[in-house]
Amino acid sequence: MIVVFDAELWVWDARREETWTFVSLPQDISEEIREITDGPRRGFGAVRVQVGIGGSQWKTSIFPDAKRGAYVLPVKKAVRKAEGIEEGDVAKVTVELIDL
């Protein structure tokens, strides 16, 4: 499964001093991922993904966030710097599920 969407970068309130920056996957896409990955998962319900933003690509995990009702994707500082994006910016994100 490969999905492409636009999402705003946001900083996790609980750890603002560490600037953990994320984007939220759309709720409909998150529901599809929940259905596809139903069953035992990694810690915290993580799902392994290959991600692309602009010219940057990397492997990471997405995590379910009950508060947002969607999966969230951490965006590394190196990627934010390389792509010239920061909190509040909107990025086009490509996510591919791996290890299914």
N, C-alpha and C positions, 0 to 999 in steps of 0.2 A: 504494500500500500504506500503510495506517494501522494502527499497533499501539498498544495501551495496556497498560502494565505498572507494577508497583510495583518500585522499586529503591532501595537504600541509597546515599547519597552518600558518596564516599570521596575522599581526597586522594592524588594521584600522589606516590609516595615519592621519585622522582628529583628533584622540584622542590618540596619541601615549603615552602621559604622563599617561594615565589611563590604558594602555595596554589592550585594548579590542581586544581579539584574536578570530579569526574566521577560519572556513574552508568554501570553496565554494562547493556547490553541482555541479555535472556535468551539463552542459547545457541541454543535452537531458532529464535528470531526472527532471530538473527544468521545462522544457516545459510540461512534463507529469503532474507534480504537478499543474502548472497553469491551465491545462485543467480540472483536477479533482476538483480543488477548485474554479472554475469560479463562480463568484457571490460575494455577500457581504462578507467582511473579517474583521478581527480585525484591530486595528490601524497599520499604515504603511504597510498594506497588509500581516501581520503576519499570519503564519499557525502553529498551535500547533502540536508538535511532541514529540515522545519518542525517545531518542537517546542512543546509546551505543558506547563507545570507550574502547577497552580492557575490563577490569572488571567493569568499571564505567557505570552506567545508570542513566539518569535523564530526566525530562520533561522540555521543553523549547519551543521556537518558532523559526522558520526560517523566514527570511525577504528577499523580492526581492531586488536585487541590480542592478539597470539599468546599471551602469558602467561595471559590470562584466557579465551582461546578464544572471544571475543565482541567485538562492536563496543562502543566506549565513547563516551559523549556528554559533552562539557564543559558544565558548568552555570555560567554567568556569575555574578560576584559580585552584580551588580544584581538578578538573578533570585533568588538565594539570600536577599538582603536583603528584597526585595519579598514573598517567600513565607514568610519567617521560618524558613528551613531551613538546616542546616549539616551538616558531616561527621557521619555516623552516623545521621542522620534518614532515614526512608523517605518517598519522594515518589511520587505517581501521575504517570506520564510518558506523554504522547502524542507519538508520532513518526510523521511522514508523509514518505515518500520523495518528493523533487522532482527535476526535471531528468533524468528517466529517458529 
